[in-house]
Amino acid sequence: MSKMKFTILLLSIGLISLSACKAKKSAANPESENSLGVVSYPLIGTHWVLIELNGKVIEKDQGPNTVPFIDFEESGIVSADDGCNRLYGPVEIMDGNRIRFGALASSMRACPGQTLEAPFRQMLETADNYTIQGSILSLNKGKMAPLARFEAQVGEAE
């Protein structure tokens, strides 16, 4: 009888371990659905492409320049492109959807006619919180209108 209890105990521990692993795996899913059935993308691990900056829509065709984007890594690093130069450095993501960008290193290409570089960098210095609604990430200052809006890019090359 005690051997049977021991076997049941081992099987129970095994089942609990397997269910914990499965729960952990599903939490890392790149998309999650809220109670209304709206799919939202996680801040970290999603490629976010700029669609609006300071209230102005960003065109997908930037000519010789690239479309600005931002990527957040689990290690607390952000990599971005301001339409001309690549940016890389620390980001602090805090409770309550608060965010703070550290000093970012940058490539130093010259991009004549590029108008997004300075406002993009200013937005990163100013943003102090973020919201994600569906596939849209907004970087904000306080409760004002979004400084920038990004769209999750899924299944496409940069």
C-alpha positions in Angstrom: 0.0 0.0 0.0 2.8 2.5 0.8 4.5 1.6 -2.5 1.2 2.5 -4.3 1.0 5.9 -2.4 4.6 6.6 -3.4 3.8 5.8 -7.1 0.7 8.1 -7.0 2.8 10.9 -5.4 5.4 10.6 -8.1 2.8 10.6 -10.8 1.1 13.7 -9.3 4.4 15.5 -9.1 5.1 14.6 -12.7 1.7 15.9 -13.9 2.1 19.1 -11.9 5.6 19.7 -13.4 4.3 19.1 -17.0 1.4 21.4 -16.5 3.7 24.1 -15.1 5.9 23.8 -18.2 3.0 24.0 -20.5 1.7 27.1 -18.8 5.1 28.8 -19.0 5.3 28.0 -22.7 1.9 29.5 -23.5 2.8 32.7 -21.5 5.6 33.3 -24.0 3.2 33.2 -26.9 3.9 36.3 -29.1 0.2 37.2 -29.2 -2.4 37.3 -26.4 -6.1 37.8 -26.5 -8.0 40.0 -24.0 -11.5 39.3 -22.7 -13.1 41.1 -25.8 -11.2 38.8 -28.2 -8.8 41.6 -29.3 -5.3 40.3 -30.0 -2.5 42.4 -28.4 1.2 42.0 -29.0 3.8 42.1 -26.3 6.1 45.1 -26.0 9.2 42.9 -25.9 9.9 40.7 -28.9 7.7 42.5 -31.3 9.0 44.5 -34.3 7.2 47.9 -34.1 7.1 50.1 -37.2 6.5 53.8 -36.9 3.1 54.9 -38.3 2.6 58.3 -36.7 5.0 60.8 -35.1 3.7 63.9 -33.3 0.3 63.5 -34.9 1.7 63.2 -38.5 1.1 59.9 -40.5 4.4 58.3 -41.6 4.4 57.1 -45.2 5.7 53.5 -45.8 7.7 54.8 -48.8 10.6 56.8 -47.3 12.5 57.0 -50.6 16.2 56.2 -49.9 15.6 56.3 -46.1 14.3 53.5 -44.0 10.9 53.4 -42.2 11.7 54.0 -38.6 11.1 51.1 -36.2 11.8 50.1 -32.6 12.5 46.7 -31.0 12.6 45.9 -27.3 14.7 43.0 -26.0 14.1 41.1 -22.8 17.6 42.1 -21.6 16.6 45.8 -21.2 18.0 46.9 -24.5 16.2 48.8 -27.3 17.3 48.9 -30.9 15.7 51.3 -33.3 16.1 53.1 -36.6 15.1 56.8 -36.8 14.8 56.7 -40.6 18.5 57.4 -41.1 20.6 56.0 -38.3 20.5 53.0 -36.1 20.0 53.5 -32.3 20.9 51.1 -29.6 21.0 51.3 -25.8 19.2 50.8 -22.5 15.5 51.0 -21.8 13.8 50.7 -18.4 10.3 49.2 -18.5 8.5 49.7 -15.2 5.2 48.8 -13.6 2.2 50.7 -14.7 3.4 50.8 -18.4 6.1 53.4 -17.5 9.2 53.5 -19.7 12.5 55.4 -19.7 15.0 55.4 -22.5 18.7 55.7 -21.5 21.4 57.3 -23.6 21.3 55.6 -27.0 24.4 55.0 -29.1 23.9 55.9 -32.8 25.4 55.3 -36.2 26.3 58.6 -37.8 25.2 58.5 -41.4 24.3 61.7 -43.3 20.8 61.6 -44.7 20.1 64.8 -46.7 16.4 65.6 -46.7 15.7 63.3 -43.8 13.1 65.0 -41.5 12.3 62.3 -39.0 15.6 61.9 -37.3 15.5 64.8 -34.8 11.7 64.4 -33.9 12.1 60.6 -33.5 15.0 61.1 -31.0 13.2 63.8 -29.2 10.2 61.5 -28.8 12.4 58.8 -27.2 13.8 61.3 -24.8 10.3 62.6 -23.8 8.2 59.4 -23.6 7.5 58.2 -20.1 4.8 55.6 -20.7 3.3 53.3 -23.3 0.0 51.7 -24.2 -0.7 48.7 -26.5 -4.1 48.3 -28.0 -4.3 45.4 -30.4 -1.4 45.8 -32.9 -0.7 49.5 -32.0 2.0 50.7 -29.6 1.7 54.3 -28.4 4.6 56.0 -26.7 3.3 58.9 -24.6 4.2 61.7 -22.3 1.9 61.8 -19.3 -1.8 61.6 -20.3 -1.3 63.7 -23.5 -1.9 62.6 -27.0 0.6 59.9 -28.2 4.0 61.2 -29.1 4.4 58.3 -31.5 2.4 55.3 -32.7 3.9 52.1 -34.0 2.3 49.0 -35.6 3.3 45.5 -34.9 4.9 44.0 -38.0 4.3 40.3 -38.3 5.7 37.9 -41.0 7.4 40.6 -43.1 11.0 41.4 -43.6 12.3 44.7 -42.3 
